[in-house]
Amino acid sequence: MNHSRFSRDDVRSDPPSANLQDKSDREMLDEAAFRKVISLERRRTERSRKPFVLMLLDFSASPETFDRGKLRQALSVSVRETDMVGWHKTDSVYGVIFTEMNLDDRGTMIDSMTSRMDEVLHVYLGLEQLEQIRVSFHVYPEEWNDGVRENPSDPTLYPDLPKGISGKRPGSILKRAMDIAGSGLALVVAFPVFLVIAAAIKLNSKGPVFFRQQRIGHEGKPFVFLKFRSMYVGNDPHVHKEYVQKLIAGNAEPNPCNGTGQGVFKLTRDSRVTPVGAFLRRTSMDELPQFINVLKGEMSLVGPRPPLPYEVEAYDLWHRRRLVEAKPGITGLWQVRGRSRVKFDEMVRLDLEYARTRTFWMDVKILLRTPLAVVLGEGAH
């Protein structure tokens, strides 16, 4: 995201007015329609992989005196017929969606667009009004480096998502209260079990009791994910990375599970797993330390499973939505409906279905169904 406020120092002394000709005013979408177009364009980019740029022109500092007519004329000569213009915020912020952009060098492209708007706005608005406008650029898809986002996702690009997933909305407050109460109670009740598992792990193999691993959480923010250690120390993660990348690409074959005719999309008969670890995985007891992650606010009781960075590197654009639209959780629709028996794309669709339809009572139902899924061991390994 790039912001700029035009000032006298930004404006060229010789505006290229001779090169600009007025065009007829474009149709201006209202706020609701324009925000819907942003969401649709994001979906289109997920399929086509052709980026778009959202430019916002904010004159909210002086909406009563700002000459909107001249700004619309400036936009008419600055955008293509395929670009969309409308109100991002009624009567104070115009928006333009530049579609199917070539963004091999994002910085250079944004600098070029800023320079172009500088020239055009100078011609149509003049210096006094130019200083009252704030221009920002928002690029989709956002940049992820090594499967990690250094900054939270830009909410401007997601107008269709409920604001404040982790904020002050009543639903968010209720969900967080349930997370705190549920994880706190689980940690107290399961404390004796923690001691027994810790002793079993130490007696079975050398190494720490807990396994700490970087995972990718809500909006691409990394956090330290906790589990009971179920593998021998010093194992090679390459075999898992290779299988996961095939799984995400849709090329993985299901592996046999518990001697049944059904297979699971997960590594089985893994020589890296200890005997105690195999039991913990089969019963999902290796997941118990994640209640600490929930108590810290890094996870929720219910939500998508948090992926590893190398998993996110292999994601298609639409897969990333599972990280943007909901906080990761210990259990979710995937665990109670399909678990490892469904392909990766179907798992993502279940995560997105949860994000789209989640309610407090939906979380309660999923939590109540989780123990049965654990007891049956469907997809666990």
C-alpha positions in Angstrom: 0.0 0.0 0.0 1.3 3.4 -0.9 0.0 6.8 0.3 0.8 10.3 -0.9 -0.6 13.8 -0.3 0.1 16.1 -3.2 1.7 19.4 -2.3 3.3 22.3 -4.1 6.7 20.5 -4.1 5.1 17.5 -5.9 3.7 19.5 -8.8 5.6 20.2 -11.9 6.0 23.9 -12.9 4.8 23.3 -16.5 1.6 21.2 -16.4 1.0 19.2 -19.6 -2.4 20.8 -20.2 -1.9 20.8 -24.0 -1.7 17.0 -24.0 -4.9 16.4 -22.1 -8.4 16.5 -23.5 -11.6 16.3 -21.6 -13.6 13.1 -22.0 -17.3 12.6 -21.1 -18.0 11.9 -17.5 -17.9 8.2 -16.7 -20.6 6.4 -14.8 -19.9 6.7 -11.1 -20.8 3.6 -9.0 -22.4 4.2 -5.6 -20.5 3.0 -2.5 -22.2 -0.4 -2.2 -21.8 -1.2 -5.9 -18.1 -0.1 -6.0 -17.2 -2.1 -2.9 -18.9 -5.2 -4.5 -16.8 -4.7 -7.6 -13.6 -4.7 -5.4 -14.6 -8.1 -4.1 -15.5 -9.4 -7.5 -12.3 -8.2 -9.0 -10.4 -9.9 -6.2 -12.1 -13.2 -7.1 -11.3 -12.6 -10.8 -7.6 -12.0 -10.0 -7.6 -15.3 -8.0 -8.6 -17.1 -11.2 -6.6 -15.1 -13.8 -3.6 -14.2 -11.7 -3.7 -10.7 -13.3 -3.2 -8.1 -10.6 -5.3 -5.0 -10.1 -4.6 -1.6 -8.4 -7.2 0.2 -6.3 -6.6 3.9 -6.2 -8.4 6.0 -3.5 -8.7 9.8 -3.7 -9.6 11.1 -0.3 -10.9 14.7 0.1 -12.6 14.1 3.4 -10.6 16.9 5.0 -12.6 19.5 3.0 -15.6 17.8 1.4 -17.8 20.9 1.3 -15.4 23.1 -0.6 -13.8 20.5 -2.8 -14.6 20.6 -6.6 -15.8 17.1 -7.3 -16.8 18.0 -10.8 -13.2 18.8 -11.8 -11.9 15.7 -10.0 -14.3 13.6 -12.1 -13.0 15.3 -15.2 -9.4 14.5 -14.1 -10.4 10.8 -13.6 -12.0 10.7 -17.1 -8.7 11.4 -18.8 -6.7 9.2 -16.5 -8.5 5.8 -16.6 -9.2 3.2 -19.3 -12.6 2.1 -20.4 -12.1 -1.2 -18.6 -11.3 0.5 -15.3 -14.0 1.1 -12.7 -14.8 4.4 -11.0 -17.0 5.0 -8.0 -17.5 6.1 -4.4 -15.4 4.2 -2.0 -16.9 6.4 0.7 -19.9 8.5 -0.3 -19.1 12.2 -0.7 -15.5 12.0 0.6 -13.5 9.3 -1.1 -13.4 8.4 -4.8 -12.1 5.0 -5.9 -10.6 3.7 -9.2 -9.9 0.0 -9.9 -7.2 -0.4 -12.6 -7.7 -3.9 -13.9 -5.3 -6.5 -15.3 -2.1 -4.5 -14.5 1.4 -5.6 -15.3 3.2 -5.4 -11.9 6.5 -7.0 -12.4 8.0 -4.1 -10.6 5.4 -2.8 -8.2 7.4 0.2 -6.9 8.1 1.5 -10.4 4.4 1.1 -11.4 3.1 2.9 -8.4 5.6 5.7 -8.9 4.5 6.0 -12.5 0.8 6.1 -11.6 1.6 8.7 -8.9 3.4 10.9 -11.4 0.6 10.6 -13.9 -2.0 11.6 -11.3 0.2 14.5 -10.2 0.2 15.9 -13.7 -3.6 15.5 -14.4 -4.7 16.7 -11.0 -2.5 19.8 -11.3 -4.3 20.7 -14.6 -7.8 20.2 -13.4 -7.7 21.1 -9.7 -5.0 23.7 -9.2 -2.5 24.0 -6.3 -4.9 24.9 -3.5 -7.3 22.0 -4.0 -4.4 19.7 -4.8 -3.1 20.1 -1.3 -6.4 18.9 0.1 -6.4 15.5 -1.5 -4.8 12.3 -0.3 -4.1 9.6 -2.8 -3.4 6.0 -1.9 -2.7 2.8 -3.9 -3.6 -0.7 -2.8 -2.3 -3.6 -4.9 -3.9 -7.1 -5.1 -2.5 -9.8 -4.8 -0.6 -8.7 -1.8 3.0 -9.7 -1.4 3.9 -12.8 0.7 7.6 -13.6 1.2 8.5 -17.2 2.0 4.9 -17.9 2.9 4.8 -15.1 5.5 3.3 -11.6 5.5 5.2 -9.0 7.5 2.1 -6.7 7.7 -1.6 -7.6 8.2 -3.7 -7.9 5.1 -5.0 -4.6 3.7 -8.6 -4.3 4.8 -9.4 -1.9 1.9 -9.1 -4.9 -0.4 -11.5 -7.0 1.5 -14.7 -4.9 1.9 -16.8 -8.1 1.8 -15.3 -9.4 5.1 -16.8 -8.5 8.4 -14.7 -5.9 10.1 -12.9 -6.8 13.3 -12.6 -10.6 13.2 -10.4 -10.1 16.2 -11.9 -6.8 17.2 -14.8 -5.3 19.2 -17.8 -6.6 17.3 -20.2 -8.5 19.6 -19.6 -11.8 17.7 -15.9 -11.4 18.0 -16.1 -10.5 21.7 -18.3 -13.6 22.4 -16.0 -15.9 20.4 -12.9 -14.6 22.3 -14.7 -15.0 25.6 -15.5 -18.6 24.7 -11.9 -19.2 23.6 -10.5 -17.9 26.9 -13.0 -19.8 29.0 -12.7 -23.0 27.0 -9.0 -23.1 26.8 -8.5 -22.1 30.4 -10.8 -24.8 31.6 -9.2 -27.4 29.3 -5.7 -26.6 30.6 -6.8 -27.0 34.2 -8.8 -30.2 33.7 -6.1 -31.7 31.4 -3.2 -30.8 33.7 -2.8 -34.4 35.1 -2.9 -35.7 31.5 -0.2 -33.3 30.6 2.0 -34.8 33.3 1.4 -38.4 32.2 2.0 -37.6 28.5 5.2 -35.7 29.4 6.6 -38.6 31.3 5.7 -41.0 28.5 7.4 -38.9 25.9 10.6 -38.5 28.0 10.7 -42.3 28.7 10.2 -43.2 25.1 12.8 -41.0 23.3 15.3 -38.3 23.9 14.3 -34.7 23.4 11.9 -32.1 24.7 8.3 -32.7 25.7 6.9 -29.9 23.5 7.4 -29.4 19.8 7.6 -25.8 18.8 7.1 -24.9 15.2 6.5 -21.7 13.2 3.0 -21.6 11.7 1.1 -19.0 9.7 -1.9 -17.5 11.5 -4.6 -14.9 10.8 -3.7 -12.4 8.0 -0.4 -14.2 7.4 1.2 -13.4 10.7 3.6 -16.1 12.0 3.4 -17.5 15.5 5.0 -20.4 17.5 2.7 -23.4 17.4 2.8 -25.9 20.3 2.3 -29.7 20.2 3.5 -32.6 22.3 6.5 -34.0 20.5 5.5 -37.1 18.5 8.7 -37.6 16.4 12.3 -38.4 17.0 14.6 -35.4 17.4 16.6 -34.4 14.3 14.2 -35.8 11.7 14.3 -34.7 8.1 11.2 -32.6 7.2 11.8 -32.9 3.4 9.5 -35.9 3.0 6.6 -34.0 4.6 7.3 -30.9 2.5 7.4 -32.9 -0.7 4.1 -34.7 0.1 2.3 -31.4 1.2 3.3 -29.7 -2.0 1.9 -32.5 -4.1 -1.2 -32.5 -1.9 -1.8 -28.7 -2.5 -1.2 -29.2 -6.3 -3.7 -32.0 -6.4 -1.2 -34.6 -7.3 -0.9 -36.6 -4.0 -2.3 -40.1 -3.7 -4.1 -41.2 -0.5 -2.2 -43.4 1.9 -3.6 -46.5 3.6 -5.0 -45.9 7.1 -5.5 -48.4 10.0 -5.8 -51.3 7.6 -9.1 -50.1 6.1 -9.8 -49.8 2.4 -10.1 -46.0 2.7 -7.0 -43.8 2.4 -6.1 -40.5 3.9 -4.3 -37.5 2.3 -1.6 -37.6 5.0 1.7 -39.3 5.6 1.2 -42.7 7.3 3.7 -45.3 8.5 6.1 -42.5 9.1 9.4 -43.8 10.5 10.0 -40.4 12.1 7.1 -40.9 14.5 7.9 -42.5 17.9 5.6 -45.3 19.4 4.2 -42.9 22.0 3.9 -40.3 19.3 1.8 -42.6 17.1 -0.7 -43.1 20.0 -0.8 -39.3 20.6 -1.5 -38.6 17.0 -4.1 -41.3 16.6 -6.0 -39.9 19.6 -5.2 -36.3 18.8 -3.8 -35.8 22.3 -0.6 -34.3 20.7 -2.8 -31.2 20.0 -3.6 -30.5 23.7 -0.8 -27.8 24.1 -2.5 -25.7 21.5 -5.0 -24.6 24.2 -2.0 -22.4 25.2 -2.0 -20.8 21.8 -5.8 -20.2 22.1 -5.4 -18.6 25.5 -2.7 -16.3 24.1 -5.0 -15.2 21.3 -2.9 -16.7 18.4 -5.6 -19.4 17.7 -9.2 -20.0 18.4 -11.0 -23.1 19.5 -12.7 -23.3 16.1 -11.2 -22.3 12.8 -8.9 -23.4 9.9 -5.8 -25.3 10.8 -2.7 -23.1 10.7 -0.3 -24.1 7.9 3.5 -24.2 7.7 5.3 -21.5 5.7 6.3 -23.9 3.0 2.7 -24.9 2.6 1.6 -21.3 2.1 4.4 -20.9 -0.5 2.6 -23.6 -2.5 -0.8 -22.0 -2.2 -2.8 -20.8 -5.1 -4.2 -17.2 -4.6 -7.6 -18.4 -3.5 -6.2 -20.7 -0.9 -4.8 -17.7 1.0 -8.4 -16.6 1.8 -8.5 -19.3 4.5 -5.8 -17.3 6.4 -7.4 -13.9 5.8 -11.1 -14.7 6.5 -10.8 -16.5 9.9 -8.4 -17.0 12.8 -6.8 -20.5 12.9 -8.3 -23.0 15.3 -7.8 -26.3 17.0 -10.9 -27.9 15.3 -13.2 -26.9 12.5 -15.6 -28.1 9.8 -12.7 -30.0 8.1 -12.1 -32.0 11.3 -15.7 -33.0 11.9 -16.7 -33.5 8.2 -13.8 -34.9 6.4 -10.5 -34.5 8.1 -7.6 -36.1 6.1 -10.0 -38.1 3.9 -10.8 -35.1 1.6 -8.5 -33.4 -0.9 -6.8 -30.1 -0.1 -9.1 -27.9 -2.2 -12.1 -29.4 -0.5 -10.5 -28.7 2.9 -10.1 -25.0 1.9 -13.7 -24.9 0.7 -14.8 -26.1 4.1 -12.6 -23.5 5.8 -14.1 -20.7 3.6 -17.7 -22.1 4.3 -17.0 -21.8 8.0 -15.6 -18.2 7.6 -18.7 -17.2 5.6 -21.3 -18.7 7.8 -19.8 -18.8 11.3 -21.8 -18.0 14.3 -21.5 -18.6 18.0 -23.8 -21.6 17.8 -22.0 -23.0 14.9 -18.8 -23.0 17.0 -20.6 -24.8 19.8 -21.9 -27.5 17.4 -18.5 -28.1 16.0 -17.0 -28.3 19.4 -19.6 -30.8 20.5 -19.0 -32.9 17.4 -15.2 -32.9 17.8 -14.9 -35.5 20.6 -16.9 -38.1 18.4 -14.5 -37.4 15.5 -11.6 -38.0 17.8 -13.0 -41.2 19.3 -13.7 -42.6 15.8 -10.3 -41.6 14.7 -11.5 -40.7 11.2 -8.6 -39.4 9.2 -6.2 -39.2 12.2 -2.8 -40.7 11.9 
